[in-house]
Amino acid sequence: MLLFFTLGLLIHFVFFASIFDIYFTSPLVHGMTPQFTPLPPPARRLVLFVADGLRADALYKLDENGNSRAPFIRNIIMHEGSWGISHTRVPTESRPGHVALIAGFYEDVSAVAKGWKENPVEFDSLFNESKYTWSWGSPDILPMFAKGASGDHVYTYSYDAKREDFGAQDATKLDMWVFDNVKDFFHRARNNQSLFSKINEEKIVFFLHLLGIDTNGHAHRPSSRDYKDNIKKVDDGVKEIVSMFNHFYGNDGKTTFIFTSDHGMTDWGSHGAGHPSETLTPLVTWGAGIKYPQRVLAQQFDDAFLKEWRLENWKRLDVNQADIAPLMTSLIGVPFPLNSVGILPVDYLNNTDLFKAESMFTNAVQILEQFKVKMTQKKEVTLPFLFTPFKLLSDSKQFNILRKARSYIKHRKFDKVVSLCKELIHLALKGLSYYHTYDRFFLGVNVVIGFVGWISYASLLIIKSHSNLIKGVSKEVKKPSHLLPCSFVAIGILVAFFLLIQACPWTYYVYGLLPVPIWYAVLREFQVIQDLVASVLTYPLSHFVGYLLAFTLGIEVLVLSFFYRYMLTAGLTAFAAWPFLTRLWTRAKVTSLSWTFFSLLLAVFPLMPVVGRKPDISLVMGAGLLVLLLSLCVVTSLMKRKDGFIKEELLVHLLQVLSTVLSMYVVYSTQSSLLRKQGLPLMNQIISWATLASSLVVPLLSSPVLFQRLFSILLSLMSTYLLLSTGYEALFPLVLSCLMFVWINIEQETLQQSGVCCKQKLTSIQFSYNIDITQFRQLYLDDIRRAFFLVFFLVTAFFGTGNIASINSFDLASVYCFLTVFSPFVMGALMMWKILIPFVLVMCAFEAVQLTTQLSSKSLFLIVLVISDIMALHFFFLVKDYGSWLDIGTSISHYVIVMSMTIFLVFLNGLAQLLTTKKLRLCGKPKSHFM
């Protein structure tokens, strides 16, 4: 069995990794020739301001008095430049946003594994193509463009990462640091001949990364005075910098200014997903080569922003975020970044029609080069008779479009050139996507075949080794044939040879060959399949169809709950009615009523808004008081028992009560300190980390008696959970744990009702690492319901207080008791542990259910594995590569979550066994006692 679980874990890792090979591969290709417009550019230098985390509405909307928060930028829109909305893509994070702005392509998702910091794939950028680039700002953003640049012409000036503190100081100081250092830089340049000559060259870029708005948004939310005041200070800073540039260069009219943002922010201070507040960012441009404001009478847009912002008479020019990169390169006359997929927004340009046409032609050729390289690469590794070219852009069509465009330029039909080049770009981008996803169908079919085979094999193993379903059916042992293994060996050799001659990556061999041994193992159990069919045929058809429909409905409810959280409420409401539909109500009225009460109470949480949108520390305090009250009741009842309650265990419980009190104090005092902008107190930070570190150790000091150990685990984990809570979610693990305790009791009743075993008192059952295997029983149909309950509770633990498939469900405020200085990996790990705490509570309860129902953990785990794999197969088919970026990202994350749940179930099962069965002593020799 150990070998089976090891192989199962490896197979699931392969299925999990497949999604990254199929959907998350890098879109970049290399080997293109740089392309640039042959005409002289309008600007010698470009200044790029990126206000990190600035929403479009926050900049453009007037305040309650009818005044602009950014009067200088507003004046630019009305009198000097062009403006619009820059539409970003998911994930709306800082690195992908800056890559889209500066390199012109949408980030390879694999970069998330490096915290959006390092370059998983080297790429070309505007900075790399410039003569010189000077940049000031965050140490998280600037280095990646310097590291990706060839030579030594990109200079970075960053403040210390410790300055990125969400609580200790006014975050506008980050932006003031940038503005002050730019001023000092130009002051020094006047006395440094080498530097002075460099900054007077052409094709140079100045990049100012302004992180203050993003930091204030995370710390105080975009509706706060801090966020809005930061916008005003950035506006003042931009005004000073523009004035300084104009003065330094003698108002030569050769400087272009671009002001934009990498992403927006939700009302609750997060970003990462596809809400309009995250994907709509401002774009304001002025200076050399930029069109002046255009007054219009009416504009057609699907939204009502123009009227809301009172900008309906100034022409709005929307772009995709990646389009800004080719705009900047055209303005200063450098080659387009090699991997850019942006389309030059010619409406922003104030230049001749010839310049616009030539720039658009260069843009089209640059993207077409990527298409050609991608097609050549795919053609070289595909057998000629299997290669299917992209029919919409054949070689002859490419030639005809380019020839026609050149002819139009010659005959000065510039409008036709622009429209023809846009058509070519759209076809080339479609072709790039076509070749990028060329192997997706082949890989998908292999993964599905392997998936179905694995589910079949696991199901057969359950029936063969852990059930009585085929007992009594004739089991005539047949002599094994050599035909089956020889056939599968031949199939494996053919698949390997097919992949070899196409020079496929090694991962393709894994996906192609994995189904072969899996299906061999399935067909080896042909006798079991025959016996199963024979057994099912003897079963009443109505009963079989009823069970099948109930199982299918349950699976579909679980799948739908990933998209609609209220489906969990529907499922829990159905659970609440379950005792009344069986004989449980007549046998155990108190237990049945408790089950119904806590099921309905838990059903409320999925109906509530996602965590973080409305923080309320009073609810966290209330949850802490309920934990203290419950602790007092439990400790009092244990102390009154006749068989005694030893001092060591009393000390452990008192230590946990103290930990809960300290957690409440830390949450309250940290909140107060941050509101006063005094930062995170050191003592609070020490207590928080100490509580987290001890939460997995203290339960091991408690009694291994089932009830006492589970209660000790709850107290320890609740202390940590309180520290990570910002509102109503602090109540969630408490209600979930109450339901789990009732579940343990009610499963005892169902087992006694079926006559399988006699009921034992929970106060007499002890967790033990070495369980008597002879006590285990075979599986019954009711055990499928128990396994389904586990999966349902695990999904509820994931989605009960938020949708973790969406990055913006996370609230950074939940980790402020531990740290306030930005650290993506530590913050991510803390938030992940917050998600896993309810998961651990459910797994510990499941350990108790297995113990009290005398059921082997292996057999129940196999059923859980089959259920979760069927769900994963659902999500594999539901993965999208079309529609909105939010739909695409969510569909992929659903599959990743289910596969992660299956894999981590093994590790969390081990953690639950450790927490429930191990016993540590405070001091002295072990004492024996009986409860």
N, C-alpha and C positions, 0 to 999 in steps of 0.2 A: 504493500500500500504506500510505503514511503517513496518508492520508485515512481508510482503513479502520480503522486502529488508533485514530485520534483519535475517530472516530464510535463505535467499539466501547467506548472508555473512557467516553465520555459516556453511552452506553446502559447500561453497567454501573453508573455512578453513579446513574442513574435507578432501575434495579432495586434497587440497594442502599438508596436513599432511600425506596423504596416501603414497606419494612418498617416504617419509622417513621411513615409516614402511615396504615398499616393497623393497626399494633399499638401504637405508642408515642405516640399523640396524647393530649393532656391531657383528663382526664375532667371537668375543672371547667366549670361553667356559672355565669353571672352573671345577676342580675336578680331574685333571690329576696327575700322579705320576712323580716326577722329574727323568730324565734319564741322566746318564753320562757315559763316556767311562771308563771301569775298568782298563785300562792300565795307567802307569805313564805318565803325559804330558811332552812335551819338554820344556816348559817355566814356570818359577815361577811368572813372572809378565808380564803385557801387557801395552803398551803405545799407546793410540789412539789419533791421531791428526785429527780433523775435520775442514777443511778450508771451512767455510760456504760460499756458493755462488760461488765456484771455478769450472769453466768449465773444461772438460777434455782437450779440444784443447788449452786452455789458459796455462795449465801446460806443456803439452807435446810438443807443437809446438815451433820451434826455431824462434828467432826474425829475423829481416831483415838482420842482420849481421851473421846469422848462429849460434848464441849462444843461450844457454838455459836460460830462465828467472829463472829457479830453478836448478842451476848446481849441488847442493848436491843431490837432488831427482833424477836428471838425472844419476848421478854417481851410485846411489843405483840400478837403473834399469839395468845398464850395468854391474855392478860388484858384487852386494851383494844380491839382492832380486828378487821378482817376481812382475809383474805389469799387469794391464789390465784396462778395462772400467767397472765401476759399473753402471748398468742400473736402474734408479729410476722409480717410478710410479707417476702418477698424484694423488693428487695435489703436485706439486714440491714446497713445503713449508718447513720451517725449522723443525717444530715439526714432521710432518709425516716422513721426511727424517731421523731424529735422532731416531725415534721409530723403523723404519725399520732396521737401523744400529745396534742399541743396544738391541732391544727386538725381532727383527726377524720377525715382522709381519707388514702388511700394515695398516696404521692408520684408525680407525673408523672415517668416515667423520663427525659424529656428533661433533667431537672435534672442528670443525671450529666455532661452536656456542660459544665456550669459548676462542676464539682467539688463538687456538693451545697452550694454556698455562696449564690449569688444566687437571686432569685426569678424563674424563667422565666415563671411566671404568678402574679399577685398573688392572695392568698387570705386568707380571714378566719380568725381564730384566737381561742382563749380569751383571749389577752393583749389582742387588739384589742377584744374585747367588754367587758373589765374596766374598772373605774373607773381604776385604776392598776395597773401591774405593775412590779416591781423584779426584775432578774435578775442573777446573778453566775455567771461561768464562762468557757468557751472563746470566743475571738474567732471561731471557725468556726461556732458555733451561734447565739449570742445575736443578732447583727445581723439575721439574716433575719426574725425575728419583729418586731423593731423597725421594719425597713424596710417590712414588710407591714402595719403598723398605721396607722390613720388618726389624725390629730392627734399630740399630743406627750404621751402618757401611758404609754409603755413605756420604762423606763430600764434601761440595760445597764452593767454594770461587768465588764470583761474584763482578764485579764492579757495580757502581751505574748506573741505567737505563738512567740517563741523559747524560751519556757518549756516548750513541748511537745516536749521532747527525750527520745528513747527511750533515751539512753545516758549522759547527763552527770550526772544527779542522781536522787535518789529521787522518783518521780512522785507520791508521796503529798503532796508539797509543793503540787501544783496544787489538791488538795482542801483542804489546810490554808489556802491563800490564800483560797478561797471562804468557809470558815467564819470566818476572822479578819475578812474584810471585812464579812460580815453583822453580826458582833458590833460592829465599829466603826461601821457604819451606824446601828444602833439606839442606840449610845452618843451619836452626834452628834444623833440625832433628839430626844433629851431636852433639848438646848440650842438647837434650831432649831424655832421655833413653826410655821412654814409646813410643814416636813417632818413634824412631830409631828401636825399636823391631817390631813395626807394619809394617813399610815399608820394613822390611827384611823377612816378612812372604811370603808364597807362595799363589797362587790364588788371587793376587791383581791386581788392574787396576788403571791406571792414565789416565785421560781424559782431553785433552786440546781443548777447543772449541774456534776457531779463527774466529771472526766475521768481522774483518777489511775488507777482500776482498769483502764480501757481501755488506757492508756499502758503500765502495768506488764504487762498481758496480752500486748500486742504485743512488748514488749521481752524478757519473761522467761517467757511462757506461763502459762495459768491454773493449772497444777499447781505453780507456783513459790511459794516462801515470800513473795516480794515481793507477788504478787497476793493471796494469802490475808491477809497482814498489812495490806494496803491496805483490805480489807473491814473488818477490825477497827477501823482508824482512822476509816473512814467511819461505822461504827456509833457510835463514841465522839463523833464530830463531830455526828451527827444528834441524839444524846442531849442534847448541850450546847445545840444550837439550839432543840430542843423546850422544854427547860427555860427558856431565855432568853425564848422567845415567851410561854410561860405566865406567867412572872414579869412581863414587860413589860405584858401585857394583863390582869394581875390575875386570872388563871385564870377568865376570863369564859365559857369553854366555847363560844366562837364561832369557834374556829380548827380547820380541817380539815387533816390532814397526809396526803400521799400519797408513798409511796416506791416507785420502780419503776426500770426500765432501758430504754434505747432498743433494745438488741440484746444478744445474748450473744457467745460467742466459741468457736471450735474449740479442741481440745486443743493444736493447733500455733500458736495465737496469731493467728488471722485471722478475718474475718467478711465477710459479703456474700452468702452463698448460703443454702440452706435446711436445713442440718443442724440437728437438734433442739437441739444445744448453742448454736446461734445464734438460733433462733426462740423458745426458751422463756426468758422473763424473769420476774423476781419482781414481784409487786404486793402491797404491804402498805398498808392505809389505817386511819386512826384519827382520833378527834376528833369535832367537831360533825357530826351527820347521818349518822355511820357506825355500822353495826350492830356490836354487841359480839360477842366470840367465841361460836361455837355449838358445843357439845359434841355429838358424834354417835357412834353405835356402829359404823357402817360406811358406807363411801362407795364408789360405783361409778365407777372410772376405768379406761381401757384400759392405763394404765401402772402401774408398781410404785413410783412416787415416794413416795407417802404413807408406806409402810412403811419405805422406805429413809431418809426424812427424819424418821421417828418423829413424824409429824403426822397420823396416821390418825384421831385423835379430835377434831380441830379442823376444822370444815367448810371445805372448799376451794372457792373460787368462781372459776372460770376465765373469762377474757374475751378478746376480740380486742383488739389494741392500740388500735384506733381507738375502742373503746367507752369508754376512759378519759376522752376529751374531753367527751362528754355527761354523764358522771358528775360531772366537776368543775364544769361549767356549772350543773348542777342544784343542787349543794351551795351555791354562792354566788349563785344567782339571776340570772345573766346570760344573754342570748340564746345559743342553740346556734350554734356556728360555721356559717356559711351553707353550706359545702361538706362538712360532716361527714356521714359515712356510718355512724358508730358507733351502736350500739344500747345505750340506757341499761341498765346492769346493776342492776336494781332491788333485787336481793338484797343489794347492799352498803348500801342506804339504811336508816337508822333513823329513820323518819318515819311519818306517818299513811298509811293506805291511799289516802286521797284525794290526798295529795301525790304518791304513786307513780303513781297513775292519771293525774293531770293532767300529770305530767312525761313519762310515756310517750306520752300523747296529743300533747303538744307535739313530742316527738321524731319521731313519725310524720308530723305535719303538715310539719315542717321538711324531712324527706327527700322527702315527697310533692311539696313545692314544687319541688325540684330536678327530679323526674320530669316535672312539668308544663312547666317551662321547656325542658327538653331535648326533649320531644315537640313543643312549639310551634315551636322552632327547626328541627327536622327537617321538620315539616309545611310550614313556610313555603317551604322550598327544594326541595320534591318535588312533581311533578305529581300532582294529586288522584287520577287513575286509577292511579297507580303507588304511592301511599302505602299502606303496610300497617301499621296501628296495632298496638300491643301489646295483644293480645286479653285477657290475663289481668287487666288493670287498666283497664277502660273507664271513661268518665266516670260512668256510672250506678253502677258498682261502688264507685268512690271515694266517691261521695255516700252510698251505702247504708252503707258501713263507718263513715264519720265520723258519720253520723246515729245508727247503732246504738251507737257508742262513747259519744256524748254521752248517749244514753238510759240506758246502763248506769251512767254516772257519776251521773246524776240519781237512779237507783234504787239507788245504792250497791253495785252489783255490780262491785267494783273488780278482782277477779281476771279477770273476763271482759274488762274494758277492756284490761288489760295484754296478755292473749293475743291479742285482736283487733287491737291496735295493732302487735304483733309481726308478725302475719300481713300487715298493710298495709305495714309496713316492708320485709319480705322481697319482697313483690310489687313495691314501688317500686324496690328495688335491682335486681331482675331487669329491670324496665323500663328503668332507667338504663343497664344493660349492653346491653340490646337496642338502644336508640337510639344508644348510643356506638359500637356495632359495625354499625350499620345499613348502611353503604356497603361493608363489608368484602368481601362476596361480589363486588360489582361491580368493585371495585378489583383483587381477587385474580384474577378472570377475565381482566382486561385485561393484568395483569402476566404471567400464564401464557401467554397468546396471544403476547405480545411475546417472551417467553423462548423458546418453541418456534420462533418465526420466526427469531430470531437464531441459535439453534443450527443450524437448517436452512441458513440462509444461509452461516454459517461453514463448515459441512461441504461445501456445494456449492463454495465458493471453494477449499477444499483440493483437492477432486477436480478442479476445472477448471484450476487454475493450478500445482499442486504435485505432481501424480501422473500416472502413465501409465495409470490405470485405464480412461479412456475414449479413449485413443489407439487409432487404428485403427477406431473406430466411426464410421460415416458422420456427417459434420458438414455437413449441407445448411443453408446460411444462408438463413433466411426473412426476408422484409421485415417490419419491425416494424409491429404493428397499433396504432392509436390507441385501440382499445377498452379495453385494459388500463389505461393511465394515466388515462383519463377515468373509468373505473369506480372507481378508488381515490380520485380527487379527489372524486367524488360521495360516497363512503363517508366521507371525512374531513370534508366539509361537514356531512353528516347528524349525525355524532358531535359535532362542535363546536356545532351548533345545539341538540342535545339537552342538552348540558352548560350551554350559555348560558341556556336558559330555566329551568334549575333553580338558577341562581346558584351553580354549583359553584366551589370554590377553583381557583386556577390550576394547582395540581399535578394535579388531576383531568384537565385538558386534556392534560397531558404523558402520563399513563398511558393515557388513552383514545385519543389520536392517534398515539402512538409505534408501535403495531403496524401501522398503515396503511402507512407507507413501508417498514417491514421486510418485510412480506409482499409488497409490490410488488416489492422487490428479489429476493425468492425466486422469484416467479412469472415474473420476467423471464428467469430461468435455466431456463425450461421445457425448452429443448433439452438442457441438461446433465442434467436429471432423466431425460429420455427415454433419453439415451445411457447413463446410469448403470444404469437398469433393464435395458437391453439387454445391458450388459456383465456385470451380476450374473447374468443368466439363462444366460450361457455358462459360468459358474463352477460347479464341482462342488458340489452341494447340501450334501453332508456337510461339506465344508471350510467353506462359508459359515456353516452352522449352528454348527459347532465354534468358529469365530472369534467369532461373535456371542455364544455362551454364555460363552466365556472373557472377552470384554469386559464383558458384563453382570455376571458373577461378580466381576470385578475392581472394578467400580463399587460393587457392593453391599458388598464388603469395606471399601472406603474409607468408605462411608456408615456402616456399622456401627461402624467404629473410632472415630467421634465419640461413640458411646454406650458402647462397650466397648473399652477400650484394648488388651485382650489380642488383639483382632482384628489389630492391627499385628504382634503376635508371630506369629500364624498366617500372615500375609502374608510376613513376613521368613523364616519357616521354609520356606515354599514357594519363595521366592527362592533360599534356600540349596541347594535340590535342583535348581534350574533347569539348571546346567551338566551335571549327570549325565543329564538327559533329552534333551540335545542332543549334537552332536559336539564341543562345546567341551572336554569332559573329555579326549578323545583328542588334541586339538591343543595345549592349554595346561593341563597338569596343575597347575602351581604357581599360576597365576592363578585357576583354578577352585577349588582348595583354599582359597586366600586369600579368595575371594568367599564361600565357604561358611562359613569361620571367622568372618569379620567380620559376616556376616548373622546368624548365630546369636548372636554376642556382642551385637549391637545389639538382637536380639529379647528380650534379658533386661530391658532398661530399661522397656518398657511393663508388665512384670509387677511392677515395684517400686512401693512406695507413692509417693503424690504428693509432690513436692518440698516440703521445709519441715517435714514432720511430725516427722522425726528428724534434726536438724542434726548434722553430723559433720565438723568442720574437718580431721580427719586425712585424710579422703578428698579434700578440696580440695588439701591438701599433696601427697598421693600423685599426684593428677592433674598438679600442677605439676612434680613430679619426673619423671614419664613424659614430659612435654613437653620438659624439659631433656635427658633421655636421648636422645629422638628427635632433638632439635636437634643434639646432639653427634655422633650417627651420621651425620646428613645433611651437616653442615658438613665433617666429616672426609672423607666420600666425595667431596664436591665439590672439596675441596682436593687430593685425590690424582689428580684427572683431568688428563690430559695437555694438554688445550686451555686449562688455566689457570682461575683463579678470582680475578678482579681484586679489589684491596684495597677498593674502594668497596662491593662486594657483601658482602665479608667483614665490613666495618664495620657494614653494615645488619643482618646476621644476629646479630652480637655485641650490637648495640643491642637486638634483640628478645629475645635470651636474658637480657640484663640486665633488661629490662622484666618478663619472666616471674618472675625472682628477686625483684624488687621487689614484684610482685603477691602472691607467696607471703608475703613478709615483712609486707606491709600487712594481709593477711587474718589472719595469726596475731597480730600486735600489736594490731590493732583488737579482735579477739575477747577478748584478755587485758585490754585497757583497759576494755571494756564490762563484763566480769565483775567488775572492781574498781570499777565505777561511776564511772570517771574520764572518761567521754565519749570522743568521737572525736578522736584527736590531729590537730592542724592539718596536720602534715607528711604524715600518712597520707592526709588528705583531698586535699591538693595533688597527691600522687603519683597517687592514684586518678583525679582529673579529668584530669591530664596524660596518663595512660595511655589513658583513653577518647578524648581529643582526638586523640592521635597514631595510634590504631589504624587509622584509615582513610587516613592519610598515609604512614606508614612503608612499607607494601607497594609503594607507587608508586616507591620508591627502588630496589627489587630488580630483578633481571633479568627481562625479559619472557618468558624461556624458560618453557614451560608448567609443568614440575615445580617450578622454583624460585619462580615467582610464586605458585603455589597454596600452597606450603609457607610462604612469607612471609605470606600472608593468614591462614593458620591460626595462626601464631605470634602475630601482632598481635591477632587476635580472641580467642585463648585467654587472653591477658593480661587483657583486659577481663572475659572470662567468669569467670575465677578470682575476680576481685574481686566478682562478682555471685553467687557460688555459696555454698551453705551445707552441701552434702553431696555425695552420689553424682553429682548432675547435672553436676559439674565434669568427669567422665569422658565424658559423652555426646558433646560435639562432637568429642572426640579419636577415639572409636570411629567416629562418623559420617564423619569426614574420611578415616579409613583405608579405610572401605567405598567412599567416593566415589572415592578414587584407584584402587582395584581396579576400580570401575565403568568408569572411563575406559579402563583397560587391556582389560577384557573386551569392551567395545563395539568396540574396534579388532579384536579377534579375531573377533567375530561378523561384522563387515563384510568382513574378509579371507576368512572362511569362505564368504561368499556371493559372493565374487569381484568385489565392487564396486570395491575399491581395494586398493592394496598397503599393508602395515603400515609406519608410520613410527615411529621411536624418539621417545619423549616428550622426550628430551633434545635433540632436533633441531627440535622444533616450537615456534614462538614465537607468543604472542598478538599480534595486530596489529589496530589499529583499522580500517584499510583492508584489507578482505579481498577477494581476487579472486573476483568473482561467477561467473566462468566455471568455477570449481572446484566450485560447488554442483551437487548432483545432485537428481533427482526423489525423491519419497517412495516408500517401500515399506511393505508391511504390518508389517514388523519395527519400523518407526519409530513405529508406534502403541504398541508395547511400550515403546520408549524414553521416549515422552511419559508413558505410564502410570507408569513407574518414577519419573520426576521428580515427578509429583503424589503418588505414594505416599511418597517421601522427604520431600516438603514437609509432608505430614500427619504423618509420623513426627517431623519436626523440631518441629511444633507440640505433639504429644501424647506424645512420647517420655518426658518426665519429669514430666508433669502434665497436667491437663485445663484448658486455658485458657478453656474455655467456662464455667468456674465461677470466680467471683471469689476464692473462698477457697483456690484453689490457689496464690495468690501469698503469699509470705512477706516481710514488711517487713524481716526480718533480712538479706535478700539485698542491700539497698542501704546497709547501715550503714557500708561503707567509703567511701561518697560523702557521706552526710548522715544525721543521726539526728533532726534537728528536723523535725516533721511538715510535709510539703509535698506534697499529693496529686498535683499535676501533675508535679513533678520526679520523685517516686518512681515514679509511673505510667510516665513516659517511660523511666526507667532499666530498669524491669522489662520494658517492651515491647521495649527494645533487647536485653535478655537473651534474649527469645523469638526475636527476629529474627536473632541471630547464627548459629544453626544453619541458618536459612533462607538467609542470605547464603552460607554455605559450600556448601550444595546448589546454589544458583544459579551460583556460580563453577565448580563441577564440571560443571554442565550446559553452561556456555560451552565448557569443554574438550571435552566429548563432541561438541558440534556442530562444533567445529574439527577434531577428529580423525576424525570420520565424514563430513566434507565436506558437512554438511547446513546448509541455510539456517535461521537462527534464526527467521525469520518463519514458515516452514512448520511447524517443530516447535512453535512457540509457539501457532499456530492449533489444533493438536491438543490441546495442554494446555488451551487456552481452552474447547474443546468439552467435554473431560472434566470440568473444574471447573464448567462451566455445567450439565451434566447432574446433577452432585452438588447444585448450588445449587437446581435445580428439585426434586430429591428433598426437600431440607430445607424448601423453600417449602410443599410439601404436608404436611410433618410438623410445621409450626408449630402449636402448640396455644393455645387460649384457654380451656382447661378443665383440670381436674385440680389437682394441687398447684402452688403457686407456683414450686417448684423445676423442675418439668416444663415449665411455661410459659416461664420465663426461659431454661432450657437450650435448648429447641427454637428459640427466637428467636435466641439467641446462636450456635447452629450455622449458621443461615442467614447471619448477619452475618459470621461467620468465613470462610465459603467465598466470599462476595461480596468481602470485604476481601482475601482471598488472590488473587482474580482481578484486582482493581484494583491491589493493591500489587505483583503479579507484574510489571507493566509498569515500575514505578519500581525495583524490586529488580533487574530484568533490566538496567536502565540502570546501577545501582550496580555490579552484577557486571561489566559491560563496562568501566566506569571502573576498577575495582580490577584487572582482568586485562590491560587494554590500554594504559593510560597509564603513562608513565615520566618520573620526575623525577630530576634530578641534584643531588647534594650540593654540588658546586662544580666550577669549571673547565668546559672545553668538552666536548661529548659525545664519548664514546669508542665505537668500534664493535668488536664482538667476535662471534665465532660459537661456538655451543655444540654 
